Amino acid sequence: MFSLHVLLQQCVRRRCLLIGKGCHALAIHLGLATDTITCNILINLYTKCGMNDCARHVFDAMTFKSIVSWNTMIAGYTCNGDDLQALKLFSKMHQEGAQMSEFTLSSTLSACAAKFAAIECKQLHTIAIKLALDSNSFVATAVLDVYAKCNMINDACLVFEKISEKTAVTWSTFFSGLVQNGLHEDALRLFQSSQREVIFKYGFHGNFFVASSLVDVYARCGQIEQAYLIFAGLVEEARCYFSLLISDQIVEPNVLHYSCMVDVLGRSGKTDEALELIQLMPFEPTASMWGSLLGSCRKYRNVGLARLAAEELFKLEPENGGNHALLSNVYAASGSWEDAVLARKYLNDSGAKKDMGLSWINTKGKVHIFGCEQKEELFV
């Protein structure tokens, strides 16, 4: 039995469904089809492989369901996006009087967050209070997340204030909740007041999502300089991660990694560095890289580099008229109107195709599309 459990655990780690099914058949042959430990591992395997129905079949066949059984099945539903089934199973668990833990509640609350189920969240919050689990950081943070997503920010504030041990996840969840509810000044005050207490203690400063939210908060509060500093910090962080990726060979860098870094550098105005990266990388540049660089040249009005990027794009995608149009837009943004007209003329003469710009309108349950100088067409 022990050897079977070890093999099944390896199947879970490697998401090896085929061998896992073979182990399941062997378990049935050995009379272990209802063994609690065996079934728990099988439920974990099937949910990890996205097979909720198979997992539920194993779960329903169990003669004794431990708290691990319930938690694994509920978490499996939640992770696979079947949030309604997760809530239904929790309701069944509650009706049967099964023991619950903080993991039961946090997994079910995640399903509430995905469904914006405010009423169910309040019920779960009440259960957590009765079980004295409301102060648990996992449960409290999950409750906080649901309240914030359901626009119940006052309830979220009360939950946040009552959490004695606030983790980095707790702070970032509450911060993001304030931003989502349009309370940008409150979010800014929270961030500024918690810098010394939280950021350096928990590494909150390295949270990409919080940093991204901060850019939005500072900009909306009229503090553009601070927003720019945060954005610049994100660019440097991306550069550091990329350098680490290459130097330490954590994973083998591929074209996608380089393409992302080219985009980051271009968007931040470091177009020359982006070009240098393209020229030095051990791969042939893709059209998406040159297209990203060309788009950045429009924003920062780098006409010379735009011409170079456009020439490479024309070689890779000779029939894509959108590239000619983008080059024309770069010229126009830089005030080079004659070059803009010539680029448009070349587009017309070259025979390259450019997708027509379309407008969409929904009337009486039907979606209609409109193009330039075209009559309406019904889009089914």
Secondary structure by P-SEA (a helix, b strand, c coil): caaaaaaaaaaaaaccaaaaaaaaaaaaaacccccaaaaaaaaaaaaaacaaaaaaaaaaacccccaaaaaaaaaaaaaacaaaaaaaaaaaaaaacccccaaaaaaaaaaaaaaccaaaaaaaaaaaaaacccccaaaaaaaaaaaaaacaaaaaaaaaaacccccaaaaaaaaaaaaaacaaaaaaaaaaaacccccccccccccaaaaaaaaaaaaaacaaaaaaaaaaaaaaaaaaaaaaaaaaccccccaaaaaaaaaaaaaacaaaaaaaaaaaccccccaaaaaaaaaaaaaacaaaaaaaaaaaaaaaccccaaaaaaaaaaaaaacaaaaaaaaaaaaaaacbbbccbbbbbbcccbbbbbcccccccccc
